[in-house]
Amino acid sequence: MDKRWIERAVHNLLMNAINHNPPDTLVQVQLTTESNSCILLITDNGVGMDDETIKNLFKRYYRGTNTEISSGTGLGMAIARDLIEANGGTVSVESQIKIGTTIKVQLPCSSEPHPVEDS
């Protein structure tokens, strides 16, 4: 995996959760492993998304129906998806209005330990 690309993708996903929800929204991040996959879940208890927004969320220049909270170009989620897929992963979304959203990122990971690099 390209560390910078994955960092950029996760940053975009987190900023989307923060920017498109009210200030008191709780955003949780969970990282687990499953077989040879690393699973990242980003969950919030925010405003949620309607079916139209979910369907188009990862399309370039798409700005959902809840854009009055924050402005943006509509590229962040598409870029995140492209970076994740370029690293052999997938990204999906589940959401319900007034309940919240979960973004699931699944990336291949090795069972071999790797030394941690200093940034």
Residue pairs with C-beta under 8 A, 6 or more apart in sequence:
1 87
1 88
1 107
1 108
2 86
2 87
3 117
5 83
5 86
5 87
6 83
6 84
6 87
6 107
8 79
8 80
8 83
9 79
9 80
9 81
9 83
9 84
9 91
9 105
10 40
10 42
10 80
10 105
12 76
12 77
12 79
12 80
13 42
13 77
13 80
13 91
13 103
13 105
14 27
14 29
14 42
15 76
16 76
16 77
16 80
17 25
17 27
17 42
17 44
17 46
17 101
17 103
18 25
18 27
19 69
19 70
19 72
20 46
20 47
20 64
20 66
20 67
20 69
20 70
21 27
21 44
21 46
21 47
21 69
22 46
22 47
22 69
25 44
25 45
25 46
25 47
26 44
26 45
27 42
27 43
27 44
27 46
28 41
28 42
28 43
28 44
29 40
29 41
29 42
29 43
30 40
30 41
30 43
31 38
31 39
31 40
31 41
32 38
32 39
32 41
33 39
33 109
36 108
36 109
36 110
36 111
37 106
37 107
37 108
37 109
38 106
38 107
38 108
38 109
39 104
39 105
39 106
40 104
40 105
40 106
40 107
41 102
41 103
41 104
41 105
42 102
42 103
42 105
43 100
43 101
43 102
43 103
44 100
44 101
44 102
45 99
45 100
46 100
46 101
47 66
47 97
47 98
47 100
48 95
48 96
48 97
48 98
48 99
48 100
48 101
49 57
49 64
49 65
49 66
49 93
49 95
49 97
49 101
50 65
50 97
52 65
53 64
53 65
53 66
53 95
54 93
54 95
56 62
56 64
57 64
57 77
57 93
58 77
58 78
58 80
58 81
58 91
59 74
59 78
60 74
60 75
60 78
61 73
61 74
61 75
61 78
62 74
62 77
62 78
63 72
63 74
80 91
81 91
84 90
84 91
84 105
84 107
85 91
87 107
87 108
88 107
88 108
89 105
89 106
89 107
89 108
90 105
90 106
91 103
91 104
91 105
91 106
92 103
92 104
93 101
93 102
93 103
93 104
94 101
94 102
94 104
95 101
95 102
